[in-house]
Amino acid sequence: MRTHVDHVDGNALAGVLAEFMSADASTLTVTCRHCGLHGDLAEVVVERDDVGSIVRCHGCERTLLVILRDAGGGIRLRFEGAAEIASA
Ligand SMILES: [Zn+2]
């Protein structure tokens, strides 16, 4: 049970997000929102082209993530059917 909650702005996320984003992607796990399959991100099916990647669950084949690279070099990550991505 949470006994005390601080309300702060999004700058408070910088440390934990930097830590998460620096994790070795091959060690991450993913849970599918559609079929509930939980496993290594390395086991997913990726459809890739010059624009980006569509990441599909190897259990139900539905889309987990869409990763797009903008012409300007930015990267967009869209959570579709990924209920959770976790680091070790
Ligand atoms: Zn699935």
PDB file of the backbone (N, CA, C, O) and the ligand in Angstrom, with CONECT records:
HET     ZN  A 101       1
ATOM      1  N   MET A   1       0.842  -1.187   0.000  1.00  0.00           N
ATOM      2  CA  MET A   1       0.000   0.000   0.000  1.00  0.00           C
ATOM      3  C   MET A   1       0.883   1.244   0.000  1.00  0.00           C
ATOM      4  O   MET A   1       1.864   1.319   0.741  1.00  0.00           O
ATOM      5  N   ARG A   2       0.535   2.200  -0.821  1.00  0.00           N
ATOM      6  CA  ARG A   2       1.294   3.450  -0.900  1.00  0.00           C
ATOM      7  C   ARG A   2       0.828   4.370   0.219  1.00  0.00           C
ATOM      8  O   ARG A   2      -0.360   4.674   0.331  1.00  0.00           O
ATOM      9  N   THR A   3       1.760   4.803   1.037  1.00  0.00           N
ATOM     10  CA  THR A   3       1.403   5.658   2.163  1.00  0.00           C
ATOM     11  C   THR A   3       1.661   7.128   1.879  1.00  0.00           C
ATOM     12  O   THR A   3       1.046   7.993   2.504  1.00  0.00           O
ATOM     13  N   HIS A   4       2.580   7.435   0.925  1.00  0.00           N
ATOM     14  CA  HIS A   4       2.890   8.820   0.618  1.00  0.00           C
ATOM     15  C   HIS A   4       3.200   8.924  -0.873  1.00  0.00           C
ATOM     16  O   HIS A   4       3.988   8.136  -1.395  1.00  0.00           O
ATOM     17  N   VAL A   5       2.596   9.875  -1.552  1.00  0.00           N
ATOM     18  CA  VAL A   5       2.816  10.069  -2.983  1.00  0.00           C
ATOM     19  C   VAL A   5       3.253  11.500  -3.209  1.00  0.00           C
ATOM     20  O   VAL A   5       2.575  12.437  -2.787  1.00  0.00           O
ATOM     21  N   ASP A   6       4.413  11.677  -3.891  1.00  0.00           N
ATOM     22  CA  ASP A   6       4.861  13.007  -4.282  1.00  0.00           C
ATOM     23  C   ASP A   6       4.312  13.342  -5.656  1.00  0.00           C
ATOM     24  O   ASP A   6       4.274  12.474  -6.529  1.00  0.00           O
ATOM     25  N   HIS A   7       3.886  14.578  -5.869  1.00  0.00           N
ATOM     26  CA  HIS A   7       3.458  15.044  -7.184  1.00  0.00           C
ATOM     27  C   HIS A   7       4.534  15.975  -7.714  1.00  0.00           C
ATOM     28  O   HIS A   7       4.766  17.053  -7.167  1.00  0.00           O
ATOM     29  N   VAL A   8       5.198  15.539  -8.797  1.00  0.00           N
ATOM     30  CA  VAL A   8       6.279  16.302  -9.400  1.00  0.00           C
ATOM     31  C   VAL A   8       6.059  16.334 -10.903  1.00  0.00           C
ATOM     32  O   VAL A   8       5.182  15.634 -11.408  1.00  0.00           O
ATOM     33  N   ASP A   9       6.843  17.141 -11.637  1.00  0.00           N
ATOM     34  CA  ASP A   9       6.663  17.185 -13.096  1.00  0.00           C
ATOM     35  C   ASP A   9       7.488  16.081 -13.774  1.00  0.00           C
ATOM     36  O   ASP A   9       8.213  15.333 -13.118  1.00  0.00           O
ATOM     37  N   GLY A  10       7.356  16.003 -15.093  1.00  0.00           N
ATOM     38  CA  GLY A  10       7.978  14.927 -15.862  1.00  0.00           C
ATOM     39  C   GLY A  10       9.491  14.911 -15.816  1.00  0.00           C
ATOM     40  O   GLY A  10      10.096  13.891 -16.147  1.00  0.00           O
ATOM     41  N   ASN A  11      10.118  15.994 -15.421  1.00  0.00           N
ATOM     42  CA  ASN A  11      11.577  15.996 -15.290  1.00  0.00           C
ATOM     43  C   ASN A  11      12.042  14.926 -14.308  1.00  0.00           C
ATOM     44  O   ASN A  11      13.179  14.461 -14.383  1.00  0.00           O
ATOM     45  N   ALA A  12      11.178  14.545 -13.406  1.00  0.00           N
ATOM     46  CA  ALA A  12      11.526  13.535 -12.411  1.00  0.00           C
ATOM     47  C   ALA A  12      11.732  12.158 -13.046  1.00  0.00           C
ATOM     48  O   ALA A  12      12.290  11.259 -12.416  1.00  0.00           O
ATOM     49  N   LEU A  13      11.279  11.993 -14.300  1.00  0.00           N
ATOM     50  CA  LEU A  13      11.414  10.704 -14.977  1.00  0.00           C
ATOM     51  C   LEU A  13      12.759  10.530 -15.664  1.00  0.00           C
ATOM     52  O   LEU A  13      13.096   9.424 -16.088  1.00  0.00           O
ATOM     53  N   ALA A  14      13.532  11.601 -15.780  1.00  0.00           N
ATOM     54  CA  ALA A  14      14.765  11.571 -16.568  1.00  0.00           C
ATOM     55  C   ALA A  14      15.693  10.442 -16.148  1.00  0.00           C
ATOM     56  O   ALA A  14      16.204   9.718 -17.003  1.00  0.00           O
ATOM     57  N   GLY A  15      15.916  10.280 -14.881  1.00  0.00           N
ATOM     58  CA  GLY A  15      16.866   9.273 -14.417  1.00  0.00           C
ATOM     59  C   GLY A  15      16.413   7.857 -14.711  1.00  0.00           C
ATOM     60  O   GLY A  15      17.177   7.052 -15.244  1.00  0.00           O
ATOM     61  N   VAL A  16      15.181   7.552 -14.368  1.00  0.00           N
ATOM     62  CA  VAL A  16      14.714   6.172 -14.545  1.00  0.00           C
ATOM     63  C   VAL A  16      14.554   5.839 -16.028  1.00  0.00           C
ATOM     64  O   VAL A  16      14.820   4.709 -16.435  1.00  0.00           O
ATOM     65  N   LEU A  17      14.120   6.815 -16.844  1.00  0.00           N
ATOM     66  CA  LEU A  17      14.003   6.543 -18.282  1.00  0.00           C
ATOM     67  C   LEU A  17      15.375   6.373 -18.929  1.00  0.00           C
ATOM     68  O   LEU A  17      15.545   5.508 -19.789  1.00  0.00           O
ATOM     69  N   ALA A  18      16.350   7.180 -18.531  1.00  0.00           N
ATOM     70  CA  ALA A  18      17.712   7.028 -19.056  1.00  0.00           C
ATOM     71  C   ALA A  18      18.267   5.656 -18.694  1.00  0.00           C
ATOM     72  O   ALA A  18      18.927   5.011 -19.509  1.00  0.00           O
ATOM     73  N   GLU A  19      17.996   5.213 -17.471  1.00  0.00           N
ATOM     74  CA  GLU A  19      18.454   3.892 -17.039  1.00  0.00           C
ATOM     75  C   GLU A  19      17.806   2.794 -17.872  1.00  0.00           C
ATOM     76  O   GLU A  19      18.473   1.851 -18.298  1.00  0.00           O
ATOM     77  N   PHE A  20      16.487   2.923 -18.103  1.00  0.00           N
ATOM     78  CA  PHE A  20      15.764   1.906 -18.874  1.00  0.00           C
ATOM     79  C   PHE A  20      16.229   1.883 -20.323  1.00  0.00           C
ATOM     80  O   PHE A  20      16.453   0.812 -20.886  1.00  0.00           O
ATOM     81  N   MET A  21      16.377   3.063 -20.931  1.00  0.00           N
ATOM     82  CA  MET A  21      16.748   3.141 -22.339  1.00  0.00           C
ATOM     83  C   MET A  21      18.183   2.686 -22.589  1.00  0.00           C
ATOM     84  O   MET A  21      18.525   2.325 -23.715  1.00  0.00           O
ATOM     85  N   SER A  22      19.015   2.696 -21.572  1.00  0.00           N
ATOM     86  CA  SER A  22      20.401   2.273 -21.761  1.00  0.00           C
ATOM     87  C   SER A  22      20.565   0.759 -21.573  1.00  0.00           C
ATOM     88  O   SER A  22      21.660   0.226 -21.747  1.00  0.00           O
ATOM     89  N   ALA A  23      19.485   0.078 -21.224  1.00  0.00           N
ATOM     90  CA  ALA A  23      19.564  -1.379 -21.034  1.00  0.00           C
ATOM     91  C   ALA A  23      19.832  -2.067 -22.370  1.00  0.00           C
ATOM     92  O   ALA A  23      19.403  -1.589 -23.420  1.00  0.00           O
ATOM     93  N   ASP A  24      20.535  -3.179 -22.325  1.00  0.00           N
ATOM     94  CA  ASP A  24      20.776  -4.008 -23.506  1.00  0.00           C
ATOM     95  C   ASP A  24      19.428  -4.578 -23.957  1.00  0.00           C
ATOM     96  O   ASP A  24      18.793  -5.343 -23.231  1.00  0.00           O
ATOM     97  N   ALA A  25      18.997  -4.195 -25.173  1.00  0.00           N
ATOM     98  CA  ALA A  25      17.670  -4.590 -25.644  1.00  0.00           C
ATOM     99  C   ALA A  25      17.502  -6.106 -25.702  1.00  0.00           C
ATOM    100  O   ALA A  25      16.385  -6.612 -25.593  1.00  0.00           O
ATOM    101  N   SER A  26      18.602  -6.825 -25.871  1.00  0.00           N
ATOM    102  CA  SER A  26      18.490  -8.282 -25.956  1.00  0.00           C
ATOM    103  C   SER A  26      18.171  -8.909 -24.599  1.00  0.00           C
ATOM    104  O   SER A  26      17.872 -10.101 -24.522  1.00  0.00           O
ATOM    105  N   THR A  27      18.232  -8.123 -23.544  1.00  0.00           N
ATOM    106  CA  THR A  27      17.911  -8.652 -22.212  1.00  0.00           C
ATOM    107  C   THR A  27      16.515  -8.252 -21.751  1.00  0.00           C
ATOM    108  O   THR A  27      16.076  -8.660 -20.676  1.00  0.00           O
ATOM    109  N   LEU A  28      15.804  -7.446 -22.565  1.00  0.00           N
ATOM    110  CA  LEU A  28      14.470  -6.987 -22.177  1.00  0.00           C
ATOM    111  C   LEU A  28      13.441  -8.091 -22.380  1.00  0.00           C
ATOM    112  O   LEU A  28      13.618  -8.970 -23.222  1.00  0.00           O
ATOM    113  N   THR A  29      12.372  -8.037 -21.603  1.00  0.00           N
ATOM    114  CA  THR A  29      11.253  -8.941 -21.811  1.00  0.00           C
ATOM    115  C   THR A  29      10.020  -8.126 -22.180  1.00  0.00           C
ATOM    116  O   THR A  29       9.922  -6.947 -21.843  1.00  0.00           O
ATOM    117  N   VAL A  30       9.089  -8.757 -22.869  1.00  0.00           N
ATOM    118  CA  VAL A  30       7.869  -8.078 -23.309  1.00  0.00           C
ATOM    119  C   VAL A  30       6.673  -8.969 -23.009  1.00  0.00           C
ATOM    120  O   VAL A  30       6.750 -10.195 -23.094  1.00  0.00           O
ATOM    121  N   THR A  31       5.559  -8.318 -22.654  1.00  0.00           N
ATOM    122  CA  THR A  31       4.304  -9.027 -22.417  1.00  0.00           C
ATOM    123  C   THR A  31       3.277  -8.527 -23.425  1.00  0.00           C
ATOM    124  O   THR A  31       3.084  -7.320 -23.573  1.00  0.00           O
ATOM    125  N   CYS A  32       2.613  -9.461 -24.125  1.00  0.00           N
ATOM    126  CA  CYS A  32       1.611  -9.112 -25.123  1.00  0.00           C
ATOM    127  C   CYS A  32       0.261  -8.832 -24.448  1.00  0.00           C
ATOM    128  O   CYS A  32      -0.232  -9.634 -23.655  1.00  0.00           O
ATOM    129  N   ARG A  33      -0.314  -7.690 -24.777  1.00  0.00           N
ATOM    130  CA  ARG A  33      -1.612  -7.313 -24.230  1.00  0.00           C
ATOM    131  C   ARG A  33      -2.734  -8.203 -24.789  1.00  0.00           C
ATOM    132  O   ARG A  33      -3.773  -8.371 -24.151  1.00  0.00           O
ATOM    133  N   HIS A  34      -2.522  -8.757 -25.956  1.00  0.00           N
ATOM    134  CA  HIS A  34      -3.584  -9.525 -26.618  1.00  0.00           C
ATOM    135  C   HIS A  34      -3.667 -10.970 -26.126  1.00  0.00           C
ATOM    136  O   HIS A  34      -4.742 -11.446 -25.760  1.00  0.00           O
ATOM    137  N   CYS A  35      -2.535 -11.660 -26.119  1.00  0.00           N
ATOM    138  CA  CYS A  35      -2.577 -13.089 -25.752  1.00  0.00           C
ATOM    139  C   CYS A  35      -1.909 -13.379 -24.413  1.00  0.00           C
ATOM    140  O   CYS A  35      -1.992 -14.500 -23.911  1.00  0.00           O
ATOM    141  N   GLY A  36      -1.248 -12.378 -23.830  1.00  0.00           N
ATOM    142  CA  GLY A  36      -0.640 -12.553 -22.523  1.00  0.00           C
ATOM    143  C   GLY A  36       0.729 -13.207 -22.535  1.00  0.00           C
ATOM    144  O   GLY A  36       1.330 -13.408 -21.480  1.00  0.00           O
ATOM    145  N   LEU A  37       1.234 -13.545 -23.729  1.00  0.00           N
ATOM    146  CA  LEU A  37       2.544 -14.194 -23.804  1.00  0.00           C
ATOM    147  C   LEU A  37       3.606 -13.257 -23.245  1.00  0.00           C
ATOM    148  O   LEU A  37       3.636 -12.069 -23.567  1.00  0.00           O
ATOM    149  N   HIS A  38       4.473 -13.804 -22.408  1.00  0.00           N
ATOM    150  CA  HIS A  38       5.577 -13.054 -21.807  1.00  0.00           C
ATOM    151  C   HIS A  38       6.867 -13.763 -22.181  1.00  0.00           C
ATOM    152  O   HIS A  38       7.012 -14.966 -21.968  1.00  0.00           O
ATOM    153  N   GLY A  39       7.801 -13.007 -22.741  1.00  0.00           N
ATOM    154  CA  GLY A  39       9.070 -13.641 -23.100  1.00  0.00           C
ATOM    155  C   GLY A  39      10.102 -12.622 -23.492  1.00  0.00           C
ATOM    156  O   GLY A  39       9.877 -11.416 -23.384  1.00  0.00           O
ATOM    157  N   ASP A  40      11.239 -13.108 -23.948  1.00  0.00           N
ATOM    158  CA  ASP A  40      12.348 -12.237 -24.324  1.00  0.00           C
ATOM    159  C   ASP A  40      11.990 -11.413 -25.558  1.00  0.00           C
ATOM    160  O   ASP A  40      11.385 -11.914 -26.505  1.00  0.00           O
ATOM    161  N   LEU A  41      12.377 -10.137 -25.525  1.00  0.00           N
ATOM    162  CA  LEU A  41      12.158  -9.274 -26.690  1.00  0.00           C
ATOM    163  C   LEU A  41      12.885  -9.847 -27.911  1.00  0.00           C
ATOM    164  O   LEU A  41      12.457  -9.646 -29.048  1.00  0.00           O
ATOM    165  N   ALA A  42      13.975 -10.554 -27.666  1.00  0.00           N
ATOM    166  CA  ALA A  42      14.749 -11.150 -28.757  1.00  0.00           C
ATOM    167  C   ALA A  42      13.944 -12.195 -29.539  1.00  0.00           C
ATOM    168  O   ALA A  42      14.338 -12.560 -30.647  1.00  0.00           O
ATOM    169  N   GLU A  43      12.839 -12.678 -28.995  1.00  0.00           N
ATOM    170  CA  GLU A  43      12.058 -13.735 -29.640  1.00  0.00           C
ATOM    171  C   GLU A  43      10.927 -13.209 -30.513  1.00  0.00           C
ATOM    172  O   GLU A  43      10.252 -14.000 -31.173  1.00  0.00           O
ATOM    173  N   VAL A  44      10.700 -11.897 -30.537  1.00  0.00           N
ATOM    174  CA  VAL A  44       9.599 -11.353 -31.318  1.00  0.00           C
ATOM    175  C   VAL A  44       9.908 -11.450 -32.808  1.00  0.00           C
ATOM    176  O   VAL A  44      11.038 -11.739 -33.203  1.00  0.00           O
ATOM    177  N   VAL A  45       8.886 -11.203 -33.629  1.00  0.00           N
ATOM    178  CA  VAL A  45       9.048 -11.175 -35.077  1.00  0.00           C
ATOM    179  C   VAL A  45       9.055  -9.716 -35.507  1.00  0.00           C
ATOM    180  O   VAL A  45       8.158  -8.958 -35.137  1.00  0.00           O
ATOM    181  N   VAL A  46      10.063  -9.312 -36.288  1.00  0.00           N
ATOM    182  CA  VAL A  46      10.211  -7.917 -36.698  1.00  0.00           C
ATOM    183  C   VAL A  46      10.087  -7.815 -38.211  1.00  0.00           C
ATOM    184  O   VAL A  46      10.795  -8.492 -38.957  1.00  0.00           O
ATOM    185  N   GLU A  47       9.162  -6.943 -38.654  1.00  0.00           N
ATOM    186  CA  GLU A  47       9.047  -6.602 -40.077  1.00  0.00           C
ATOM    187  C   GLU A  47       9.720  -5.249 -40.234  1.00  0.00           C
ATOM    188  O   GLU A  47       9.263  -4.264 -39.655  1.00  0.00           O
ATOM    189  N   ARG A  48      10.791  -5.183 -41.002  1.00  0.00           N
ATOM    190  CA  ARG A  48      11.614  -3.980 -41.051  1.00  0.00           C
ATOM    191  C   ARG A  48      11.773  -3.472 -42.473  1.00  0.00           C
ATOM    192  O   ARG A  48      11.940  -4.256 -43.406  1.00  0.00           O
ATOM    193  N   ASP A  49      11.719  -2.157 -42.634  1.00  0.00           N
ATOM    194  CA  ASP A  49      12.040  -1.538 -43.914  1.00  0.00           C
ATOM    195  C   ASP A  49      12.800  -0.246 -43.641  1.00  0.00           C
ATOM    196  O   ASP A  49      13.261  -0.028 -42.520  1.00  0.00           O
ATOM    197  N   ASP A  50      12.938   0.620 -44.653  1.00  0.00           N
ATOM    198  CA  ASP A  50      13.743   1.836 -44.490  1.00  0.00           C
ATOM    199  C   ASP A  50      13.118   2.826 -43.514  1.00  0.00           C
ATOM    200  O   ASP A  50      13.827   3.652 -42.938  1.00  0.00           O
ATOM    201  N   VAL A  51      11.809   2.756 -43.321  1.00  0.00           N
ATOM    202  CA  VAL A  51      11.101   3.715 -42.468  1.00  0.00           C
ATOM    203  C   VAL A  51      11.105   3.283 -41.004  1.00  0.00           C
ATOM    204  O   VAL A  51      11.167   4.121 -40.105  1.00  0.00           O
ATOM    205  N   GLY A  52      11.038   1.985 -40.771  1.00  0.00           N
ATOM    206  CA  GLY A  52      10.984   1.552 -39.384  1.00  0.00           C
ATOM    207  C   GLY A  52      10.730   0.072 -39.250  1.00  0.00           C
ATOM    208  O   GLY A  52      10.956  -0.709 -40.175  1.00  0.00           O
ATOM    209  N   SER A  53      10.255  -0.298 -38.073  1.00  0.00           N
ATOM    210  CA  SER A  53      10.044  -1.707 -37.753  1.00  0.00           C
ATOM    211  C   SER A  53       8.670  -1.901 -37.112  1.00  0.00           C
ATOM    212  O   SER A  53       8.241  -1.107 -36.275  1.00  0.00           O
ATOM    213  N   ILE A  54       8.002  -2.956 -37.515  1.00  0.00           N
ATOM    214  CA  ILE A  54       6.782  -3.390 -36.858  1.00  0.00           C
ATOM    215  C   ILE A  54       7.148  -4.648 -36.083  1.00  0.00           C
ATOM    216  O   ILE A  54       7.656  -5.619 -36.644  1.00  0.00           O
ATOM    217  N   VAL A  55       6.880  -4.608 -34.782  1.00  0.00           N
ATOM    218  CA  VAL A  55       7.267  -5.701 -33.891  1.00  0.00           C
ATOM    219  C   VAL A  55       6.019  -6.510 -33.572  1.00  0.00           C
ATOM    220  O   VAL A  55       5.045  -5.980 -33.036  1.00  0.00           O
ATOM    221  N   ARG A  56       6.051  -7.788 -33.901  1.00  0.00           N
ATOM    222  CA  ARG A  56       4.881  -8.645 -33.702  1.00  0.00           C
ATOM    223  C   ARG A  56       5.149  -9.725 -32.666  1.00  0.00           C
ATOM    224  O   ARG A  56       6.258 -10.244 -32.542  1.00  0.00           O
ATOM    225  N   CYS A  57       4.098 -10.042 -31.932  1.00  0.00           N
ATOM    226  CA  CYS A  57       4.142 -11.125 -30.947  1.00  0.00           C
ATOM    227  C   CYS A  57       4.348 -12.453 -31.673  1.00  0.00           C
ATOM    228  O   CYS A  57       3.691 -12.713 -32.680  1.00  0.00           O
ATOM    229  N   HIS A  58       5.251 -13.291 -31.172  1.00  0.00           N
ATOM    230  CA  HIS A  58       5.447 -14.586 -31.827  1.00  0.00           C
ATOM    231  C   HIS A  58       4.380 -15.593 -31.416  1.00  0.00           C
ATOM    232  O   HIS A  58       4.335 -16.707 -31.937  1.00  0.00           O
ATOM    233  N   GLY A  59       3.511 -15.192 -30.467  1.00  0.00           N
ATOM    234  CA  GLY A  59       2.415 -16.074 -30.070  1.00  0.00           C
ATOM    235  C   GLY A  59       1.175 -15.856 -30.913  1.00  0.00           C
ATOM    236  O   GLY A  59       0.620 -16.807 -31.463  1.00  0.00           O
ATOM    237  N   CYS A  60       0.731 -14.600 -31.020  1.00  0.00           N
ATOM    238  CA  CYS A  60      -0.527 -14.309 -31.719  1.00  0.00           C
ATOM    239  C   CYS A  60      -0.334 -13.472 -32.984  1.00  0.00           C
ATOM    240  O   CYS A  60      -1.291 -13.238 -33.722  1.00  0.00           O
ATOM    241  N   GLU A  61       0.894 -13.021 -33.240  1.00  0.00           N
ATOM    242  CA  GLU A  61       1.261 -12.268 -34.437  1.00  0.00           C
ATOM    243  C   GLU A  61       0.691 -10.853 -34.484  1.00  0.00           C
ATOM    244  O   GLU A  61       0.841 -10.170 -35.497  1.00  0.00           O
ATOM    245  N   ARG A  62       0.043 -10.398 -33.415  1.00  0.00           N
ATOM    246  CA  ARG A  62      -0.456  -9.027 -33.403  1.00  0.00           C
ATOM    247  C   ARG A  62       0.694  -8.066 -33.110  1.00  0.00           C
ATOM    248  O   ARG A  62       1.737  -8.458 -32.588  1.00  0.00           O
ATOM    249  N   THR A  63       0.474  -6.792 -33.463  1.00  0.00           N
ATOM    250  CA  THR A  63       1.529  -5.791 -33.332  1.00  0.00           C
ATOM    251  C   THR A  63       1.748  -5.413 -31.870  1.00  0.00           C
ATOM    252  O   THR A  63       0.806  -5.052 -31.165  1.00  0.00           O
ATOM    253  N   LEU A  64       2.994  -5.500 -31.426  1.00  0.00           N
ATOM    254  CA  LEU A  64       3.379  -5.089 -30.086  1.00  0.00           C
ATOM    255  C   LEU A  64       3.861  -3.641 -30.073  1.00  0.00           C
ATOM    256  O   LEU A  64       3.448  -2.847 -29.228  1.00  0.00           O
ATOM    257  N   LEU A  65       4.733  -3.311 -31.011  1.00  0.00           N
ATOM    258  CA  LEU A  65       5.363  -1.993 -31.072  1.00  0.00           C
ATOM    259  C   LEU A  65       5.529  -1.589 -32.526  1.00  0.00           C
ATOM    260  O   LEU A  65       5.631  -2.435 -33.414  1.00  0.00           O
ATOM    261  N   VAL A  66       5.554  -0.284 -32.756  1.00  0.00           N
ATOM    262  CA  VAL A  66       5.959   0.264 -34.048  1.00  0.00           C
ATOM    263  C   VAL A  66       7.070   1.266 -33.757  1.00  0.00           C
ATOM    264  O   VAL A  66       6.903   2.168 -32.935  1.00  0.00           O
ATOM    265  N   ILE A  67       8.194   1.104 -34.430  1.00  0.00           N
ATOM    266  CA  ILE A  67       9.343   1.991 -34.241  1.00  0.00           C
ATOM    267  C   ILE A  67       9.618   2.666 -35.577  1.00  0.00           C
ATOM    268  O   ILE A  67       9.898   1.996 -36.570  1.00  0.00           O
ATOM    269  N   LEU A  68       9.538   3.990 -35.601  1.00  0.00           N
ATOM    270  CA  LEU A  68       9.701   4.744 -36.847  1.00  0.00           C
ATOM    271  C   LEU A  68      10.856   5.716 -36.722  1.00  0.00           C
ATOM    272  O   LEU A  68      11.050   6.339 -35.678  1.00  0.00           O
ATOM    273  N   ARG A  69      11.621   5.840 -37.794  1.00  0.00           N
ATOM    274  CA  ARG A  69      12.691   6.837 -37.824  1.00  0.00           C
ATOM    275  C   ARG A  69      12.244   7.978 -38.723  1.00  0.00           C
ATOM    276  O   ARG A  69      11.935   7.775 -39.897  1.00  0.00           O
ATOM    277  N   ASP A  70      12.213   9.182 -38.156  1.00  0.00           N
ATOM    278  CA  ASP A  70      11.828  10.368 -38.908  1.00  0.00           C
ATOM    279  C   ASP A  70      12.939  10.780 -39.861  1.00  0.00           C
ATOM    280  O   ASP A  70      14.103  10.437 -39.653  1.00  0.00           O
ATOM    281  N   ALA A  71      12.575  11.524 -40.917  1.00  0.00           N
ATOM    282  CA  ALA A  71      13.571  12.000 -41.870  1.00  0.00           C
ATOM    283  C   ALA A  71      14.641  12.835 -41.175  1.00  0.00           C
ATOM    284  O   ALA A  71      15.800  12.832 -41.591  1.00  0.00           O
ATOM    285  N   GLY A  72      14.262  13.543 -40.130  1.00  0.00           N
ATOM    286  CA  GLY A  72      15.211  14.372 -39.395  1.00  0.00           C
ATOM    287  C   GLY A  72      16.090  13.597 -38.435  1.00  0.00           C
ATOM    288  O   GLY A  72      16.957  14.183 -37.786  1.00  0.00           O
ATOM    289  N   GLY A  73      15.885  12.286 -38.330  1.00  0.00           N
ATOM    290  CA  GLY A  73      16.741  11.465 -37.479  1.00  0.00           C
ATOM    291  C   GLY A  73      16.104  11.074 -36.160  1.00  0.00           C
ATOM    292  O   GLY A  73      16.632  10.221 -35.447  1.00  0.00           O
ATOM    293  N   GLY A  74      14.974  11.687 -35.823  1.00  0.00           N
ATOM    294  CA  GLY A  74      14.302  11.327 -34.576  1.00  0.00           C
ATOM    295  C   GLY A  74      13.702   9.924 -34.662  1.00  0.00           C
ATOM    296  O   GLY A  74      13.497   9.391 -35.752  1.00  0.00           O
ATOM    297  N   ILE A  75      13.433   9.356 -33.536  1.00  0.00           N
ATOM    298  CA  ILE A  75      12.856   8.017 -33.462  1.00  0.00           C
ATOM    299  C   ILE A  75      11.550   8.098 -32.682  1.00  0.00           C
ATOM    300  O   ILE A  75      11.492   8.694 -31.606  1.00  0.00           O
ATOM    301  N   ARG A  76      10.492   7.487 -33.242  1.00  0.00           N
ATOM    302  CA  ARG A  76       9.197   7.425 -32.559  1.00  0.00           C
ATOM    303  C   ARG A  76       8.903   5.977 -32.192  1.00  0.00           C
ATOM    304  O   ARG A  76       9.058   5.074 -33.014  1.00  0.00           O
ATOM    305  N   LEU A  77       8.484   5.770 -30.972  1.00  0.00           N
ATOM    306  CA  LEU A  77       8.148   4.438 -30.471  1.00  0.00           C
ATOM    307  C   LEU A  77       6.674   4.448 -30.093  1.00  0.00           C
ATOM    308  O   LEU A  77       6.251   5.169 -29.189  1.00  0.00           O
ATOM    309  N   ARG A  78       5.901   3.633 -30.803  1.00  0.00           N
ATOM    310  CA  ARG A  78       4.457   3.551 -30.528  1.00  0.00           C
ATOM    311  C   ARG A  78       4.157   2.213 -29.863  1.00  0.00           C
ATOM    312  O   ARG A  78       4.464   1.146 -30.395  1.00  0.00           O
ATOM    313  N   PHE A  79       3.556   2.301 -28.700  1.00  0.00           N
ATOM    314  CA  PHE A  79       3.147   1.095 -27.992  1.00  0.00           C
ATOM    315  C   PHE A  79       1.780   0.696 -28.520  1.00  0.00           C
ATOM    316  O   PHE A  79       0.807   1.432 -28.356  1.00  0.00           O
ATOM    317  N   GLU A  80       1.705  -0.436 -29.136  1.00  0.00           N
ATOM    318  CA  GLU A  80       0.438  -0.922 -29.680  1.00  0.00           C
ATOM    319  C   GLU A  80      -0.106  -1.997 -28.732  1.00  0.00           C
ATOM    320  O   GLU A  80      -0.958  -1.713 -27.890  1.00  0.00           O
ATOM    321  N   GLY A  81       0.384  -3.217 -28.873  1.00  0.00           N
ATOM    322  CA  GLY A  81      -0.124  -4.303 -28.050  1.00  0.00           C
ATOM    323  C   GLY A  81       0.830  -4.766 -26.969  1.00  0.00           C
ATOM    324  O   GLY A  81       0.641  -5.835 -26.388  1.00  0.00           O
ATOM    325  N   ALA A  82       1.853  -3.972 -26.693  1.00  0.00           N
ATOM    326  CA  ALA A  82       2.784  -4.338 -25.621  1.00  0.00           C
ATOM    327  C   ALA A  82       2.219  -3.858 -24.298  1.00  0.00           C
ATOM    328  O   ALA A  82       2.109  -2.656 -24.058  1.00  0.00           O
ATOM    329  N   ALA A  83       1.862  -4.800 -23.444  1.00  0.00           N
ATOM    330  CA  ALA A  83       1.349  -4.434 -22.123  1.00  0.00           C
ATOM    331  C   ALA A  83       2.487  -3.965 -21.232  1.00  0.00           C
ATOM    332  O   ALA A  83       2.294  -3.109 -20.368  1.00  0.00           O
ATOM    333  N   GLU A  84       3.685  -4.531 -21.442  1.00  0.00           N
ATOM    334  CA  GLU A  84       4.821  -4.201 -20.600  1.00  0.00           C
ATOM    335  C   GLU A  84       6.106  -4.583 -21.315  1.00  0.00           C
ATOM    336  O   GLU A  84       6.183  -5.603 -22.001  1.00  0.00           O
ATOM    337  N   ILE A  85       7.104  -3.744 -21.136  1.00  0.00           N
ATOM    338  CA  ILE A  85       8.472  -4.085 -21.520  1.00  0.00           C
ATOM    339  C   ILE A  85       9.295  -3.889 -20.252  1.00  0.00           C
ATOM    340  O   ILE A  85       9.226  -2.839 -19.614  1.00  0.00           O
ATOM    341  N   ALA A  86      10.068  -4.902 -19.893  1.00  0.00           N
ATOM    342  CA  ALA A  86      10.781  -4.847 -18.616  1.00  0.00           C
ATOM    343  C   ALA A  86      12.264  -5.141 -18.799  1.00  0.00           C
ATOM    344  O   ALA A  86      12.655  -5.964 -19.627  1.00  0.00           O
ATOM    345  N   SER A  87      13.074  -4.453 -18.011  1.00  0.00           N
ATOM    346  CA  SER A  87      14.505  -4.745 -17.976  1.00  0.00           C
ATOM    347  C   SER A  87      14.765  -5.710 -16.821  1.00  0.00           C
ATOM    348  O   SER A  87      13.936  -5.880 -15.927  1.00  0.00           O
ATOM    349  N   ALA A  88      15.932  -6.329 -16.868  1.00  0.00           N
ATOM    350  CA  ALA A  88      16.274  -7.307 -15.829  1.00  0.00           C
ATOM    351  C   ALA A  88      16.594  -6.605 -14.518  1.00  0.00           C
ATOM    352  O   ALA A  88      16.905  -7.264 -13.526  1.00  0.00           O
TER     353      ALA A  88
HETATM  354 ZN    ZN A 101       0.384 -12.108 -28.437  1.00  0.00          ZN2+
END
